[in-house]
């Protein structure tokens, strides 16, 4: 741990300084600690405050943490990290992440020396942040707006182009003189770090009398497709204010605010600080394949699911392509039920990442199709199967071939055909953002006869793939002559503006997209979608839908995916917001925070996309659900039982919520595991020495069968929560006359919440799992709930 010595900092009354305070080195720019403890997001809770001669941040954390200090947009000059020697550096010298170890509550102090050199000190928590200026203006404080209340905004949620939306706000006290609706349009380019709103209109709202107070209204017709921001400027005889979105954090998302009731704050000098409400306006003809809302996914990491053909297993010292990893040997596990190797962990592996193999393949998936169907899944999502050196296959070597260790093109065609016989679809994964350094397109290790663009570590300007990459021959080091995705030199980033690459990917009749759809794929899940230009996805979608109108397009986005649901790029997303919110609740988090996340998506996403989203709890990129819920290597039997009950609670919501549930292979039988590579453990087949948890397995089969039996659980539109308290949540959905009400509790003891019903709702409800019938009394439904459990109720 670094020196922790500024305990005597009197942090601080400004009067203690004899000299005048110098201006902040970064002016009005806010700096954030962004790292492993907050998913690298710019969060208000980790914003530094400048106080006279340094930036301060109070932080509670445990253990070693990697981070950088940066503004919201990762502006290079405002980014601090580690230099090559591990010291704190700024700008171009900040080549890596800075590391500190935390042990509870601390204060971080960031200072700059006479030459601008940064110093970061870590000490006991002694800093007292400046409190926000208090607002006492009753006219402003009593002004209300709620984006989910029909009296404030109508119609609700995402809307097609050409819709007129009425906005209305009101104050219960006199003194509100003027209200202006400020309408802006979000710049749709790149990932969420490129956050910018262009001003569109400032619309004076029309006043109308409301008892002792005043109301204001405005109507806007939205004739353009896009994601719009809006807020309200208020003027009273005591000042000007912003009526804006709340401060809720949406998982993984840079923009704050879950929408709903508005917050009044003083009008800032820099309006970029205002938290906008978002309004999604999509194409009038935006349609999603009808089958998507009925999907239950089974997500498979093919190398770890089932070994159906041992003859194609990678083996050290062999002479086949699958027996080498770049310029290294592969490693082969002796037993199927071993843990994946992690270099540097002392497990005896060779220190090379992603080169250990168990032998899973397409033949193994074909062998277990009946198992997948019996589980209740109807769509198989496969992480990449293209030829690639690694076990994860995101380092594509050849987009036109199945990796020899997984099988052949004929095996993929057979998989799709056999799946179709059982009513299953197959959705493959592809990255069009980067390839592997060991690929025929790049060929850094000179293993192909394809004239790769960087064959043998040298730029080949005459390569047929030269235009696919951006090179800098002025750099001496080969690692700096090309751009690795997020700095990873094993993954050379593609130049997505290259016409030659676009034609190869989707533009030609023999393109990658068309080839695999013709072989039986049901659509595509696209890797790291936010790093690919938006105009690329627009072209790509047109090509996909022209070739197969019913092909499903799913984006890998972790944050608010609204901009992909405008009708010109994707049908749905991997719903990491859902994952994080549900697991937080199942682990004991506040049910109101879960409600805020769900309500945000209900409002921001078009219904057709909301129903098509891939609602996951585990993935190959995140710790498995059981691990997140407390089942670790050192857990006691009681802790393991508790984690499983929490998982059952999460499944109850996953199978009854809008969106397509996604089951990560092995979750159904109790497979755990933390960060990569342990989240990619083999499925514990009993005939390979594994011990699947058949009790969990039976419970999930019961829930998937319930979802398949009742259309309202698949296609019903969600409505506002009827109850959201610290530990209880009641979520209604409706499809025609059919209604479902999911009531959940994360309390560790039995409880009896009382759910208020709307007047359109029936009074008699039947538990879809137990068959019990419950009768509402005077508009309230009182239910006995078990600890960490809930009920799925259907109208009688």
C-alpha positions in Angstrom: 0.0 0.0 0.0 1.3 3.5 -0.8 2.2 6.0 1.9 -1.0 7.1 3.6 0.3 10.2 5.2 -1.8 13.2 5.1 -3.7 12.2 8.3 -3.0 15.7 9.7 -4.6 17.4 6.7 -7.2 19.8 8.2 -9.6 19.3 5.4 -10.4 22.2 5.9 -11.8 25.6 6.4 -10.6 27.8 3.6 -9.7 30.5 6.1 -6.8 28.3 7.3 -4.9 29.3 4.1 -2.9 32.5 4.3 -2.4 32.7 0.5 -5.3 33.2 -2.0 -6.5 29.9 -3.5 -5.2 29.3 -7.0 -7.8 28.5 -9.7 -8.6 24.8 -10.3 -6.1 23.3 -12.8 -8.9 21.9 -14.9 -11.2 24.9 -14.6 -14.9 23.9 -14.4 -14.2 20.3 -15.7 -15.3 17.7 -13.2 -12.8 14.9 -12.5 -14.0 11.4 -11.5 -12.3 8.3 -10.2 -13.2 5.7 -12.8 -12.2 2.1 -12.3 -12.8 -1.4 -11.2 -15.0 -0.3 -8.3 -17.5 1.5 -10.4 -17.3 -0.2 -13.8 -15.2 2.7 -15.1 -18.2 5.0 -15.2 -18.2 8.7 -14.3 -20.5 8.6 -11.3 -21.5 11.5 -9.1 -20.5 9.5 -6.0 -16.9 9.4 -7.2 -16.5 13.0 -8.4 -13.6 15.0 -7.0 -14.3 18.4 -5.4 -11.7 21.2 -5.8 -10.9 22.9 -2.5 -8.3 25.8 -2.7 -5.2 23.9 -3.8 -6.2 20.2 -4.4 -9.0 17.9 -5.5 -10.6 15.8 -2.8 -12.7 12.7 -2.9 -14.1 10.6 0.0 -14.2 7.0 -1.0 -15.2 3.7 0.7 -13.6 0.6 -0.9 -11.9 -2.6 0.0 -8.9 -4.3 -1.5 -6.7 -3.5 -4.5 -8.4 -1.3 -7.1 -7.4 -0.3 -10.6 -8.6 3.1 -11.8 -7.9 6.3 -13.7 -8.9 9.8 -13.0 -10.7 11.4 -15.9 -13.6 13.7 -17.0 -16.8 12.3 -18.3 -15.6 12.1 -21.9 -12.1 10.6 -21.3 -10.5 13.8 -22.7 -6.8 12.9 -23.1 -5.5 16.0 -21.4 -7.9 15.5 -18.5 -7.0 11.8 -17.9 -4.6 10.6 -15.3 -3.3 7.1 -15.0 -0.1 5.1 -14.5 3.1 5.8 -16.6 5.4 3.0 -17.6 7.1 3.1 -14.2 3.8 2.9 -12.3 3.8 6.6 -11.3 0.8 8.8 -11.6 0.9 10.6 -15.0 -1.3 12.9 -17.1 -2.3 12.8 -20.8 -0.2 10.8 -23.2 2.1 9.5 -20.4 -0.9 7.8 -18.7 -0.5 4.5 -20.5 -2.0 2.2 -17.8 -4.3 2.1 -14.9 -3.2 3.4 -11.5 -3.4 1.0 -8.5 -4.1 1.5 -4.8 -5.2 -0.7 -2.0 -8.2 0.4 0.1 -9.3 -0.6 3.6 -12.6 1.1 4.2 -13.3 4.8 4.3 -10.5 7.1 2.9 -10.0 10.6 1.5 -8.0 10.9 -1.8 -6.1 14.1 -2.4 -5.0 15.0 -5.9 -2.4 17.8 -6.2 -0.3 19.3 -9.0 3.3 20.5 -8.5 5.0 23.6 -10.0 5.7 21.8 -13.3 2.2 20.2 -13.4 3.3 16.8 -12.0 0.4 15.1 -10.3 0.5 13.5 -6.8 -2.3 11.3 -5.4 -2.3 10.8 -1.6 -4.5 8.3 0.3 -5.4 8.8 3.9 -8.1 8.5 6.6 -11.5 10.1 5.7 -11.2 13.7 6.9 -12.6 15.8 4.1 -15.9 17.5 4.5 -17.6 18.1 1.1 -19.3 21.4 0.5 -23.1 21.1 1.0 -25.3 22.0 -2.0 -26.8 25.5 -1.8 -30.3 25.2 -0.3 -33.3 26.2 -2.3 -36.0 28.0 -0.3 -38.1 29.3 -3.1 -41.6 27.7 -2.5 -42.8 28.4 -6.0 -39.9 26.5 -7.5 -39.9 23.7 -5.0 -43.6 23.0 -5.4 -43.4 22.7 -9.2 -44.0 19.1 -10.2 -43.5 17.1 -13.4 -43.6 13.3 -13.7 -42.7 11.7 -17.0 -44.7 8.6 -16.2 -47.9 10.4 -15.1 -50.4 11.0 -17.9 -51.3 14.4 -16.5 -47.7 15.5 -17.0 -46.8 13.8 -20.2 -48.9 12.0 -22.8 -48.5 9.6 -24.5 -46.1 7.6 -22.3 -42.7 6.3 -23.3 -41.0 5.8 -26.7 -43.1 6.8 -29.6 -43.0 6.6 -33.5 -42.1 9.5 -35.6 -44.9 11.9 -36.2 -46.3 11.7 -32.6 -47.5 14.8 -30.8 -46.5 14.8 -27.1 -48.1 17.1 -24.5 -46.0 18.3 -21.6 -47.6 19.8 -18.5 -46.2 21.0 -15.2 -47.7 22.8 -12.3 -46.9 24.6 -9.1 -49.1 24.4 -6.0 -47.9 27.8 -4.8 -48.1 31.2 -6.4 -45.0 32.9 -7.9 -44.1 30.7 -10.9 -43.8 33.4 -13.6 -42.6 31.5 -16.6 -41.7 28.0 -17.7 -39.8 27.0 -20.9 -39.6 23.6 -22.4 -36.0 23.1 -23.5 -35.8 20.5 -26.3 -32.5 19.0 -27.5 -31.3 16.1 -29.7 -28.6 13.7 -28.7 -25.7 13.2 -31.0 -25.8 9.6 -32.1 -22.2 8.6 -32.8 -19.8 6.3 -31.1 -20.2 4.9 -27.6 -21.7 6.7 -24.6 -18.5 8.7 -23.8 -19.4 10.9 -26.8 -22.3 12.5 -24.9 -23.6 15.7 -26.5 -27.0 17.3 -27.0 -27.6 19.8 -29.8 -30.1 22.6 -29.0 -33.4 22.3 -31.0 -36.0 24.6 -29.5 -36.8 26.7 -26.5 -40.6 26.5 -26.3 -42.4 29.0 -24.0 -45.1 27.1 -22.2 -48.6 28.3 -22.0 -49.8 29.3 -18.5 -53.1 28.0 -17.1 -54.7 28.6 -13.8 -54.7 25.8 -11.2 -56.3 26.9 -8.0 -53.8 28.9 -5.9 -50.9 27.8 -8.2 -50.1 27.9 -11.9 -49.8 25.3 -14.6 -47.9 25.4 -17.9 -48.3 23.3 -21.0 -46.7 22.8 -24.4 -47.3 20.3 -27.2 -44.5 19.1 -29.5 -44.7 17.1 -32.7 -41.7 14.9 -33.2 -41.1 14.5 -36.9 -37.5 13.2 -36.7 -36.1 9.9 -35.5 -33.7 10.1 -32.6 -33.1 10.3 -28.9 -34.2 13.7 -27.6 -33.4 15.3 -24.3 -35.7 17.7 -22.6 -35.9 19.7 -19.3 -37.7 22.8 -18.1 -36.4 26.2 -17.2 -38.4 27.9 -14.5 -38.5 31.6 -13.5 -39.9 33.0 -10.3 -39.5 36.4 -8.7 -36.6 34.9 -6.8 -34.6 33.3 -9.5 -34.2 30.8 -12.3 -34.2 27.0 -11.9 -33.9 23.8 -13.9 -36.7 21.2 -13.5 -34.8 18.1 -14.5 -34.3 14.3 -14.3 -33.3 12.8 -10.9 -29.9 11.7 -9.8 -30.5 7.9 -10.0 -27.7 5.9 -11.5 -28.7 3.6 -14.3 -26.3 0.6 -14.3 -23.4 0.9 -16.6 -24.8 4.2 -18.0 -23.1 7.5 -18.0 -26.2 9.7 -18.1 -28.0 10.0 -14.7 -31.7 9.8 -14.0 -34.3 7.1 -14.1 -37.0 9.5 -15.1 -40.4 9.8 -13.3 -40.8 12.7 -10.8 -38.6 15.8 -11.6 -36.1 17.5 -9.3 -35.7 21.3 -9.0 -32.2 22.7 -8.9 -30.7 26.1 -9.4 -30.0 26.8 -13.1 -26.3 26.1 -13.6 -24.1 28.4 -15.6 -23.1 25.3 -17.7 -26.2 23.7 -19.0 -24.3 20.5 -19.9 -24.6 19.7 -16.2 -28.3 19.4 -16.4 -29.8 15.9 -16.3 -32.1 15.6 -19.2 -35.2 13.4 -19.5 -34.9 11.2 -22.6 -37.5 10.7 -25.3 -37.0 8.0 -27.8 -38.6 8.6 -31.2 -38.3 5.6 -33.5 -39.2 4.9 -37.2 -42.9 4.4 -37.7 -42.3 1.1 -39.4 -39.9 -0.3 -36.8 -40.6 -4.0 -36.4 -38.9 -6.7 -34.5 -39.2 -10.4 -35.5 -42.3 -11.7 -33.8 -40.6 -14.8 -32.5 -38.1 -12.7 -30.4 -40.6 -12.0 -27.6 -41.2 -15.8 -27.2 -37.5 -16.7 -27.0 -35.9 -18.4 -24.0 -32.1 -18.4 -24.7 -29.6 -21.0 -23.8 -26.2 -19.2 -24.0 -23.3 -21.5 -24.7 -19.5 -21.0 -24.6 -18.9 -23.8 -27.1 -15.4 -24.9 -25.9 -16.8 -25.6 -22.4 -20.3 -27.1 -23.0 -19.8 -30.7 -24.2 -17.1 -32.7 -26.0 -18.9 -34.6 -28.7 -15.8 -35.3 -30.9 -12.5 -35.9 -29.1 -10.7 -36.3 -32.4 -10.7 -32.5 -33.0 -9.5 -31.6 -29.5 -6.4 -29.2 -29.4 -3.4 -31.1 -28.2 0.1 -29.8 -27.4 2.8 -30.7 -29.9 0.4 -31.6 -32.6 0.8 -30.5 -36.2 -2.7 -29.2 -36.8 -3.9 -25.5 -36.8 -5.8 -26.0 -33.5 -2.7 -27.3 -31.8 -1.0 -23.8 -31.7 -2.0 -20.6 -30.0 -0.3 -17.8 -31.9 3.4 -18.6 -31.4 2.8 -20.8 -28.3 1.7 -24.3 -27.6 -1.8 -24.9 -26.4 -2.7 -26.5 -23.1 -5.2 -29.4 -22.8 -7.0 -30.2 -19.6 -6.6 -33.7 -18.4 -10.1 -33.9 -16.9 -13.4 -32.3 -18.0 -14.3 -31.1 -14.5 -11.1 -29.2 -13.9 -11.0 -25.4 -13.3 -10.0 -23.2 -16.3 -6.3 -22.2 -16.0 -5.5 -18.7 -14.9 -1.9 -17.5 -15.5 -0.1 -16.4 -12.4 -2.4 -18.2 -10.1 -0.1 -21.0 -9.2 -2.2 -23.7 -10.9 0.7 -25.0 -13.0 -0.3 -23.5 -16.3 2.1 -22.0 -18.7 1.4 -18.3 -18.1 -0.3 -17.7 -21.5 -3.8 -16.4 -21.4 -6.7 -18.1 -23.3 -4.7 -21.1 -24.6 -6.2 -23.9 -22.4 -8.8 -26.2 -23.9 -11.3 -28.8 -22.7 -12.5 -30.0 -26.0 -16.1 -28.7 -26.2 -17.4 -28.5 -29.8 -20.5 -28.3 -32.0 -20.9 -32.1 -32.0 -21.3 -31.9 -28.2 -24.1 -29.3 -28.6 -25.9 -31.5 -31.2 -25.6 -34.4 -28.8 -27.4 -32.3 -26.1 -30.1 -30.6 -28.1 -32.8 -32.7 -26.4 -31.5 -31.6 -23.0 -31.7 -27.9 -24.1 -35.2 -28.3 -25.3 -36.3 -30.2 -22.1 -34.9 -27.2 -20.1 -37.4 -25.0 -21.8 -35.1 -23.0 -24.0 -35.9 -22.5 -27.7 -33.0 -20.4 -28.9 -29.3 -21.2 -28.6 -26.9 -18.3 -28.4 -23.4 -19.3 -29.3 -20.3 -17.2 -28.5 -18.1 -17.1 -31.6 -17.4 -20.3 -33.5 -15.2 -18.8 -36.3 -11.7 -20.0 -36.7 -9.5 -18.4 -34.0 -6.5 -19.1 -31.9 -8.0 -18.6 -28.5 -10.5 -20.6 -26.5 -13.0 -17.7 -26.6 -12.8 -17.1 -30.3 -13.3 -13.3 -30.2 -9.9 -13.1 -31.9 -11.3 -14.1 -35.3 -8.8 -15.7 -37.7 -11.2 -16.5 -40.5 -14.8 -15.4 -40.7 -15.7 -18.0 -43.3 -14.7 -21.1 -41.4 -15.8 -22.9 -38.2 -12.7 -23.3 -35.9 -11.4 -26.9 -36.5 -11.4 -27.5 -32.7 -15.2 -26.9 -32.8 -16.0 -28.7 -36.0 -16.7 -27.7 -39.5 -19.2 -25.8 -41.6 -21.1 -29.0 -42.2 -21.3 -29.4 -38.4 -22.8 -25.9 -38.1 -25.3 -26.6 -40.8 -26.2 -29.9 -39.1 -26.6 -28.2 -35.7 -29.1 -25.7 -37.2 -31.0 -28.4 -39.0 -31.2 -30.7 -35.9 -32.2 -27.7 -33.7 -34.9 -26.7 -36.1 -36.4 -30.2 -35.9 -36.8 -29.6 -32.2 -38.2 -26.1 -32.5 -34.9 -24.5 -31.6 -33.1 -21.6 -33.3 -29.3 -20.9 -33.4 -28.0 -17.3 -32.9 -24.3 -17.0 -33.5 -22.0 -14.2 -32.3 -19.5 -12.1 -34.3 -17.2 -9.2 -33.8 -16.9 -6.8 -36.7 -14.8 -4.5 -34.6 -11.6 -6.4 -34.4 -9.9 -9.6 -35.5 -7.0 -11.6 -34.1 -3.4 -10.7 -34.5 -3.1 -14.4 -35.5 -5.5 -14.1 -38.4 -5.2 -14.5 -42.1 -6.2 -10.8 -42.4 -3.4 -9.6 -40.1 -1.0 -12.5 -39.8 1.4 -11.1 -37.3 2.9 -14.5 -36.7 3.4 -15.4 -40.4 1.3 -18.5 -40.2 -0.9 -18.0 -43.3 -0.3 -17.7 -47.1 -2.9 -14.9 -47.3 -0.7 -11.8 -47.6 -1.9 -10.5 -44.3 -1.7 -6.8 -43.7 0.9 -7.1 -40.9 2.5 -10.4 -41.8 5.5 -11.2 -39.6 5.1 -7.9 -37.7 5.7 -5.7 -40.8 3.2 -3.5 -42.6 2.2 -5.0 -46.0 0.9 -2.1 -48.0 0.1 -4.3 -51.0 -2.0 -6.7 -48.8 -5.6 -7.2 -50.0 -6.5 -6.5 -46.3 -4.4 -3.3 -45.9 -7.4 -1.0 -46.1 -9.0 -2.9 -43.2 -6.6 -1.5 -40.7 -5.1 1.9 -39.7 -1.3 1.8 -39.6 1.3 4.3 -38.4 4.7 3.4 -40.0 6.4 6.3 -38.2 6.4 4.3 -34.9 9.5 2.1 -34.2 7.7 -0.5 -32.1 5.6 -2.9 -34.0 3.0 -2.8 -31.1 2.5 0.9 -31.8 2.2 0.7 -35.6 -1.4 -0.4 -35.4 -4.4 0.2 -33.1 -5.3 -2.7 -30.8 -8.9 -2.5 -29.5 -8.8 -0.8 -26.1 -5.0 -1.1 -26.3 -5.0 -5.0 -26.6 -2.4 -5.8 -29.3 -3.8 -9.4 -29.7 -7.0 -7.7 -31.1 -6.1 -5.4 -34.0 -9.0 -3.0 -34.5 -10.7 -2.9 -37.9 -11.2 0.3 -39.8 -15.0 0.1 -40.0 -15.0 2.9 -42.6 -13.2 0.6 -45.1 -15.5 -0.1 -48.0 -13.6 -3.3 -48.7 -14.3 -4.5 -45.2 -17.9 -3.5 -45.2 -18.5 -5.3 -48.5 -16.8 -8.4 -47.1 -18.8 -8.2 -43.8 -22.3 -7.6 -45.3 -22.2 -5.9 -48.7 -21.5 -8.8 -51.1 -23.7 -11.7 -52.0 -21.1 -14.0 -50.4 -20.6 -11.8 -47.3 -20.1 -13.1 -43.8 -23.6 -12.0 -42.8 -25.3 -13.8 -45.7 -23.1 -16.9 -45.7 -24.1 -17.9 -42.1 -27.7 -17.0 -42.4 -27.9 -19.2 -45.4 -26.4 -22.1 -43.4 -29.2 -21.8 -40.9 -28.4 -19.0 -38.4 -31.5 -17.2 -37.0 -29.8 -13.8 -36.8 -26.8 -12.3 -35.1 -25.6 -11.2 -31.8 -23.0 -8.5 -32.5 -20.0 -8.0 -30.2 -18.9 -4.6 -28.7 -21.6 -2.8 -30.8 -20.9 0.7 -29.3 -17.3 0.7 -30.7 -18.6 0.3 -34.3 -19.9 3.4 -36.1 -23.6 3.9 -36.2 -23.7 4.3 -40.0 -22.0 0.9 -40.2 -24.9 -0.7 -38.3 -27.5 1.1 -40.4 -26.0 -0.4 -43.6 -25.6 -3.7 -41.9 -29.2 -3.9 -40.7 -30.5 -3.1 -44.2 -28.4 -5.9 -45.6 -29.5 -8.4 -42.9 -33.2 -7.6 -43.2 -33.2 -7.5 -47.0 -31.7 -11.0 -47.0 -33.8 -12.5 -44.1 -36.6 -10.2 -42.8 -37.1 -12.5 -39.8 -33.4 -12.5 -38.8 -32.9 -11.2 -35.2 -30.3 -8.6 -34.5 -29.0 -8.3 -30.9 -26.4 -5.8 -29.8 -23.9 -6.2 -27.0 -24.5 -3.0 -25.1 -24.1 -2.8 -21.4 -25.6 0.7 -20.9 -28.8 2.5 -22.0 -29.3 1.1 -25.5 -32.0 3.5 -26.6 -30.1 4.8 -29.7 -30.1 1.3 -31.1 -33.9 1.0 -31.0 -34.8 3.6 -33.5 -35.6 1.1 -36.3 -32.4 1.4 -38.2 -29.9 -0.9 -36.4 -30.9 -3.5 -33.8 -33.9 -5.3 -32.5 -32.7 -5.9 -28.9 -29.7 -5.9 -26.6 -27.9 -8.0 -24.1 -29.6 -6.5 -21.1 -26.8 -5.9 -18.6 -28.9 -3.2 -16.8 -31.4 -5.9 -16.1 -28.8 -8.3 -14.8 -27.2 -5.9 -12.4 -30.5 -4.6 -11.1 -31.9 -8.0 -10.5 -28.8 -9.5 -8.9 -28.5 -6.4 -6.6 -32.1 -7.0 -5.4 -31.7 -10.7 -5.0 -28.6 -10.1 -2.9 -30.6 -7.8 -0.5 -30.6 -4.5 -2.3 -33.4 -1.9 -2.1 -36.4 -3.0 -4.3 -37.0 0.6 -5.1 -33.7 0.8 -6.9 -34.7 -2.3 -8.9 -38.0 -0.6 -9.7 -36.3 2.5 -10.9 -34.1 0.6 -13.4 -37.0 -1.4 -14.8 -39.1 1.7 -15.1 -36.4 3.5 -16.9 -36.3 0.8 -19.6 -40.1 0.6 -19.8 -40.1 4.4 -20.6 -37.0 4.7 -22.8 -37.2 1.5 -24.9 -39.9 0.9 -27.6 -42.1 -2.0 -26.5 -41.0 -4.2 -29.4 -37.4 -3.9 -28.2 -38.2 -4.2 -24.5 -39.9 -7.6 -25.2 -37.0 -8.8 -27.4 -34.1 -7.9 -25.1 -31.9 -10.8 -23.9 -32.4 -10.7 -20.2 -29.4 -12.4 -18.7 -28.2 -13.1 -15.2 -24.8 -14.5 -16.1 -22.5 -14.3 -19.1 -19.0 -15.2 -20.3 -18.0 -11.6 -19.5 -19.2 -11.3 -15.9 -19.1 -13.4 -12.8 -21.8 -16.1 -12.7 -25.0 -15.3 -10.9 -24.3 -17.8 -8.1 -20.9 -16.2 -7.4 -22.4 -12.7 -7.4 -25.0 -14.0 -4.9 -22.5 -15.3 -2.5 -21.4 -18.8 -3.6 -17.6 -18.7 -3.5 -14.9 -21.2 -3.1 -14.6 -20.4 0.6 -18.3 -20.2 1.3 -19.9 -22.3 4.0 -22.7 -24.8 3.2 -25.2 -22.3 4.7 -23.9 -19.5 2.4 -24.2 -21.8 -0.6 -27.8 -22.6 0.3 -28.6 -18.9 0.7 -27.0 -18.1 -2.7 -29.2 -20.7 -4.3 -32.3 -19.3 -2.8 -31.3 -15.9 -4.0 -30.8 -17.3 -7.5 -34.3 -18.8 -7.4 -35.7 -15.3 -6.5 -33.8 -13.9 -9.4 -35.2 -16.5 -11.8 -38.7 -15.8 -10.6 -38.3 -12.2 -11.9 -36.3 -13.2 -14.9 -39.0 -15.6 -16.1 -41.9 -13.2 -15.5 -40.4 -9.9 -16.7 -40.7 -8.4 -20.2 -37.8 -9.6 -22.4 -36.4 -12.9 -23.4 -34.7 -14.8 -20.5 -31.2 -16.0 -21.2 -29.8 -19.0 -19.3 -26.0 -19.2 -19.3 -25.1 -22.9 -19.7 -24.6 -24.6 -16.3 -26.4 -21.9 -14.2 -29.4 -24.2 -14.2 -27.4 -26.9 -12.3 -25.4 -24.6 -9.9 -22.3 -23.8 -11.8 -20.5 -20.8 -10.2 -17.3 -18.9 -10.9 -16.0 -15.4 -10.7 -14.3 -13.2 -13.2 -12.9 -14.7 -16.5 -11.7 -17.4 -16.8 -13.7 -19.0 -13.9 -17.0 -17.9 -15.3 -16.2 -20.1 -18.3 -16.0 -23.4 -16.5 -17.2 -26.7 -18.2 -20.7 -27.9 -17.7 -20.6 -30.5 -14.9 -21.9 -33.5 -16.8 -22.4 -36.5 -14.5 -20.8 -38.9 -17.0 -17.7 -36.7 -16.9 -17.4 -36.7 -13.1 -19.6 -33.6 -12.5 -22.2 -33.1 -9.9 -25.1 -31.1 -11.4 -27.6 -29.6 -8.9 -30.8 -31.4 -10.0 -33.0 -29.5 -7.5 -32.1 -26.2 -9.1 -32.5 -27.8 -12.5 -36.0 -28.9 -11.8 -37.0 -25.4 -10.4 -35.8 -23.7 -13.6 -37.6 -26.2 -15.8 -40.8 -25.4 -13.8 -40.4 -21.7 -14.4 -39.6 -22.0 -18.2 -42.6 -24.3 -18.6 -44.8 -21.7 -16.9 -43.5 -19.0 -19.3 -44.2 -21.1 -22.3 -47.7 -21.9 -21.1 -48.9 -18.3 -20.6 -48.5 -15.8 -23.4 -48.9 -12.9 -21.0 -45.5 -13.8 -19.5 -43.9 -13.6 -22.9 -45.9 -10.9 -24.7 -47.6 -8.9 -22.0 -46.8 -5.2 -21.8 -45.5 -4.0 -18.4 -47.3 -1.4 -16.3 -46.1 0.8 -13.5 -45.2 -1.0 -10.3 -48.1 -1.3 -7.8 -45.8 -1.6 -4.8 -42.1 -0.7 -4.4 -40.8 -0.7 -0.8 -37.4 -1.5 0.7 -37.9 -5.2 0.4 -41.1 -5.8 -1.7 -42.0 -5.2 -5.4 -45.2 -5.8 -7.3 -45.0 -5.7 -11.1 -48.1 -6.0 -13.3 -48.2 -7.0 -17.0 -51.2 -7.2 -19.4 -52.0 -8.9 -22.7 -55.6 -8.2 -23.7 -57.8 -9.6 -20.9 -54.9 -11.7 -19.4 -53.1 -10.1 -16.5 -50.1 -11.2 -14.5 -48.8 -9.8 -11.2 -45.4 -10.8 -9.9 -44.9 -10.0 -6.2 -41.4 -10.4 -4.8 -39.7 -10.2 -1.5 -36.0 -10.2 -0.7 -36.6 -10.2 3.1 -34.9 -13.0 5.0 -38.1 -13.7 6.9 -41.7 -14.5 5.8 -43.8 -11.4 5.1 -47.3 -10.2 4.1 -47.1 -7.2 1.8 -50.4 -5.5 0.9 -50.5 -4.6 -2.8 -52.9 -1.8 -3.9 -54.7 -2.7 -7.1 -55.9 -0.3 -9.8 -59.6 -0.2 -10.5 -59.1 -2.0 -13.8 -57.6 -5.0 -12.1 -59.6 -8.1 -11.0 -60.0 -9.0 -7.3 -59.3 -12.7 -7.6 -55.8 -14.0 -8.4 -54.4 -17.5 -8.7 -50.8 -18.4 -7.9 -49.5 -19.9 -11.2 -47.1 -22.2 -9.4 -49.0 -23.4 -6.3 -52.6 -23.0 -7.5 -53.6 -21.0 -4.4 -56.3 -18.4 -4.9 -56.2 -14.9 -3.3 -59.0 -12.4 -3.0 -58.4 -8.6 -2.8 -60.3 -6.7 0.0 -61.2 -3.1 -0.5 -58.8 -2.7 -3.4 -55.8 -4.3 -1.7 -54.3 -7.8 -2.1 -52.5 -9.1 0.9 -50.2 -12.0 0.2 -48.1 -14.3 2.4 -44.6 -14.5 0.9 -41.8 -16.8 1.9 -38.3 -15.5 2.7 -36.4 -14.6 -0.4 -39.4 -15.6 -2.6 -42.4 -14.4 -4.4 -45.5 -15.3 -6.4 -46.5 -15.2 -10.0 -50.3 -14.4 -10.0 -52.7 -14.8 -12.9 -56.1 -13.2 -13.0 -59.0 -15.6 -12.4 
